[in-house]
Amino acid sequence: AELIFSYTPSTDSLSECKYPSVCAGLQGDDNLQSMLVGTVMRKIKSRTWKKQRYFKLQDDCMTIWYKSKKAGNAHSTFSVGDVEAVREGHQSEVLLSIADEFPADRCFTLVFRGRRGNLDLVAESAEEAQSWIRGMRKLIENLENMGERERLDQWISDWFKKADKNNDGRMNFKEVRDLLKMMNVDMNEHHAHRLFTMADKSQSGTLEDDEFVLFYKMLTQREDVLRVFQEYSADGQKLSLRDLEDFLREEQLEGGDIQQQAKQLIERHEPSDAAKQLNAMTFDGFLMYLGSAEGSIFNPQQRGIFQDMSQPLCHYFISSSHNTYLMEDQLRGHSSVEGYIRALNRGCRCVEVDCWDGANGEPIVYHGHTFTSKILFKDVVNAVSNYAFKVSEYPVILSIENHCSVEQQRVMAHHLNHILGDKLLKSTLDGKAPIGLPSPEDLKGKILLKAKKIGGLEESFGGMVEDTLTVEVSDEEEVAEIDEDNLHRESLRRRVKELSDCVVYCKSVHFNSFKHSRIHSKFYEVASFTESKARKHMREAGAEFVHHNARQLTRVYPSGFRTDSSNFNPQEMWNAGCQIVALNFQTAGEGMDLNDGLFSVNSCCGYVLKPSFMRDPEKRFDPDTPQKRDGYRPLVLTIQVWTGQQLPKVNIKEGSIVDPLVRVEIHGVPMDQAKQETRYIENNGFNPVWYDTLRFSVHTPELAMVRFVVEDYDKTSKNDFVGQYTLPMSCMQQGYRHIHLLSKDGTSIPPSSLFVHIRISPLE
């Protein structure tokens, strides 16, 4: 038992700065020192709402505290860990709206994770603004470099602070009991008191500092991991190098130089120097390894760019957004440039721009014929220019829904050329008539326009412009067609040509049939379908659809009836090889979970290579009959769901504890669609134990996505969502793995996790 509790807190006091990596360099850092002193800044919500607030970094280097002068004792706090990025200058709509009042060098924006709104601030001077910008960036960077052990320290410390109501740095038994409820654990009072007494080494009737950590360690004893540890440990106390090699080979099914891997894991995760000297791993080190990236279900080797990026664009699934300008639903939602920034920062590579005539000759972007607010087209282009390549260097496609008059189309062309400059692709890459689509690698750093085009690509190389002028206004067929009176043919051709010339490899066309496309369509033509039309084509000619998508791009977008901006399941479209499957990024749920899961591979660059049988025009893959394809190798996926750790509380009702169950969903070709659940565990969100086994037959593993969902069981109403994690089956690591759960909007919720055992074997 002594070994299990060999963990010790980082410093003597929980209230001091106790995270060395977060506070690294604090003493010598003037920016952080001035943040600790605090400063008065204006919090800006609109042109008319600008209020002074006092902001200060707390001594823990993890929390920002702020209050207004008038609010008496009332104050607010937020964690540095909740801040995703710091933007300098006028880089939000709110700060742009007051640009005439406050110079850019005094303004900055704190961007929060998930769907929480930004915090726009104006400092009293450019120096103070820089101090906060640099200081926040340093704290965020340090936090990202934090080790597993410090993360645990921080998490324990946060709970300690929440529970220590009178702020005396110690906790009596009543406070501990309240804390257990807050932590989602329903514990026998007698058992809790026994642990409390054991941890109270000083016999003061209260727990402080390391006593509280010891109590937490006893509370979170990982019997599940201990079982595995002892099975492989020759002496029950440690894993020798050979023990660890056996575990990695037999359980984790690791390949390559196992001895080298074992040595690296000890070096990285073993906290005891004495054990390191012996080339051994203690139970603490084993726990740290299993909780790390190497011990997670997602194969770390597929985190970076590992796919061939030199194939034609149509050979990739492309992360794509629908109604990108919307922050809420499409009837009354708020239009915002922020929608573009957030989508691009999530690795999205195709954004939609719905353009209409605006006042003063300036085109605007909004959801036409609705009550959604409006933004300027030029502001959207500016945001795309600034954020297109921050997280991925691969090309961005601007999908233009053009409802503008000829005059305002000229303004659009001017803004695109003027703002995007060399980033905008205006001609073929080598200046010659192409015979196929270029690759993401060829198009790095380029922005492509997807819109209507007069004539074809070939005509740019000396051919005649075809006589018919097809200025169809919109891909999205629910929208009314252009007024015939506008079509003054010759003058229109000359004047619209500026915008048309910006369209190179993505010409929007109307779709007739697969047969027509096979004979007449060009590789640079892109057809768009509503989800219902796409489903109809899949039902009637699935193999034809896959074949079509091996040669050219297809875009699928949600039905106009989804006024709540809900999403369809993108998997059915990926099954047919559709590349640009456009989802409402602002709407959390299954659709976005699958999208985030698919594009979490390949460095989240927004491009994922399709399986080889969907890229070869000679292969006839039909998603409805996967067993007929060459190289058909079905698999059995066996998942033992062992335990859960510190699941978040979903019901804020006093005294309510989660009754968790785990559902595993397979999303893939129709034959593979399946769901299975564990039983639910009553009143334990803290350390539920299932040991339930779920088995799935998977006929096309190359396309299968696996989604783990934790729910709070309710016999009288719909279960509450607790957390989820989604990944491609091809990225799963086998053996004993932790699944680090994500919230509804895809952000991490440490230290909530599931502990599972995974096996993948051939289907006999």
C-alpha positions, 0 to 999 in steps of 0.5 A: 500500500505504501507504494500506491501513495508514494506521490507527494505534492509539489510544494509545501502550500497549496495556496502558493504558486505550486506549478513550477512549469506554469510559474517558470521564470515568474521572478524575472518576468516583468509582464507577470509581475505587473499582472500580479500587481493588477491593472484597470482596463476597460471591458468592452461589449459594444460601442455603448457598453465600455466599463472599467474593471480591475484585473489581477493575476492571482498568486497561483498563476492560474486564475485571473480575478476582476471586479468593478469599482461599484460592485462592492465585494462582488468579483469574477474569476476565470482560469488561464486554462480556459483561454485559447488565444490572445489577439492583439489590436482590433481583431474582433467585431466589438473592437473594430466598432470602436477603432476610431475611439481607441488605438489598436496598440491598447486593445486586445481580445481573450478568446475562450475555449468552446462556445464562450464569448470573447473578452474584449479589453482596452488598456490605459496604455500600449505598454500595459496592453503589451504586458498583459498580451505577453504575460497571458501568452507565456502563461498559456504556453507554460500551461500547455507544457505542464506535465501529468503530475502538475495537472493533477496537482492543479486539479486537486488544488482547484477542488481544495479552493472550491471546498475551503469555504472560509479560506483558512487553507485547511478543511474540516470533515464537513467541508470534505463531505461537501467536497465529495458531493461537488466531486460527483462521489456518493460515499458511505460517511463512515468510510469517508471519515475513516479515510479522513482520519488516516490522512489527518497525520497532524491529528488536528481534525482538519486536512491541509496541503499534503494531507489533503493530497493524501486523502485524495490519493486514497479516495482515487485508489486505482484498483483497476490499474493496480490489478494490471500492474500486479499481473505484470510485476514480478515482485508486486512492487515495481515493473522491471525493464523486462516486465514493462517490455512484456506488458508493451508487447503482450497487452499494448501490442506495440511493435518496433524496438520494445526495449527502447520504448520501455526505457523512454517511458520510464525516462518520461513518466517515472517520478522516482529517481531511485526507480529510474536508476534501476531502469524500473517503473513504480505504480505511480509511473505506470499510472502516469504512463497510462494517463499520458498521450502514449497511454491514450486510445489515440495513436500519437503517430497519427497526430502529425502529418503522416498522409500523402498530401500530393494527391489531387484535391478530390482524393481528400475529405475536406473539413467544411463549414456551412453558414460560417457567418452564423453564431446561432440558428439560421432564422434569427442568429447573430452573424459574425466575423468570429464564426470564420475565425473560430472555424478556421482555428478549428482546422476548417478548410472550406467556409461559406460566404453568402453575399447580398447587395448592401448599403453604400455599394458594399456587399454584405454577408448574411442568411438572406430573407431572414432576421439574421444580422449582417456583416460586411463582405470585406470584413469577412475577407479580412478575417479569412486573410488573417486566419486562413493559415494559422493552424494549417498551411493547406488551401482554404476554399471560399464557397461563394453564394452570390446574390449580388448585382453586377456592380457589387460583384465588381466590389467583391472582386476588388476586395478579394484581389486587394485584401488577399493579394498573392494568397488568392489563386487566380490562374492555374499553378503552372500557367498551362491548361491542366488535366487534373486537380492539383494537390493540397501540397501544391496549393499550400498557402493559397485561397481558392474561390468556389463560385459560378464561372463564365465559360470553362478553364480551358478558354483562359488558354486561348480557346473561345468563350462558350456562347451560353452564359450561365450565371446561376446565382446559388448552389443552395436551390431553395433560394429564388433564381436570379431575375431574368431582367438582369441578364443583359448578356454582353455587358454582364459578361464583361462586367461579371468577368472580374469575379468569374476570373478568380474562379480556377479549380472550383467552378460551381455547376448544376448537376444533371446525372452521373451518366452526364457527368461521366461524359461531359463534366470537367475535373474542376467542376463542383456540384452541390447537393442538399443532404436529401438529394445526396441521400437519394443519389446514394440509394439509387447509385452508391457505386456511381457516386463514389466513382464520380467523387474519385474524379471531382469535388462534391459539396453536401450541405444541410437541408433548408428545413434545419432552421435550428442549424442542426446537423445531419450525420456526415458519415453517410456522405463520407461513405460515398466519397463526398469531400466537402461535407458542410456542417454548422460548426456553431452547433454541438452534437453528434455531427460535429463530434464525428467531424472533429474525430475524423479531422483530429488526425493528420495534424488537424490540417483539415485534409484526410486522405480517402481510403485507396478503394475510393480514389481509384476510378477502376475500383467499383466500391459500393458502400451498400455491399462492402464485402464485394470489394477487392481487399475486403478484410472485416474485423472484430472490435472488442471493447472492455469498458473497465472504469470511469474517473472523475466524470463531470457533474451534469445536474446542478441540483443539490446532492445530485450524483451521476448514474453513468453508462457508456454507449459505444457507437460505430459510424460507417457503411450501412452494414457497420452502423451499430450501438451498444451500451454498458449497464448504468452504475448508480450514484457514482460519477467519481470512480464507476466500475463496469467491466462490461464487454462490447463486441462489433463486426466491422466490414469497412474499418477504413471508413469506420468512426468510433464514438464513446458517449457517457450519459447520466441514466434517467428512467423517467426522461431522456438521459443527460449527456456527460462527455464523449470522445470520437476517433477513426477506428484506424487510429485506435491503439490496442491494449489498456487505454485511457479515453480522455473525455470531451465536453458537448462542444468538443473541449477537454474536461480533465481529468475525466476519463474512461479506462478500457481494453481494446482488441482488434482481430480478423472476423473469422 
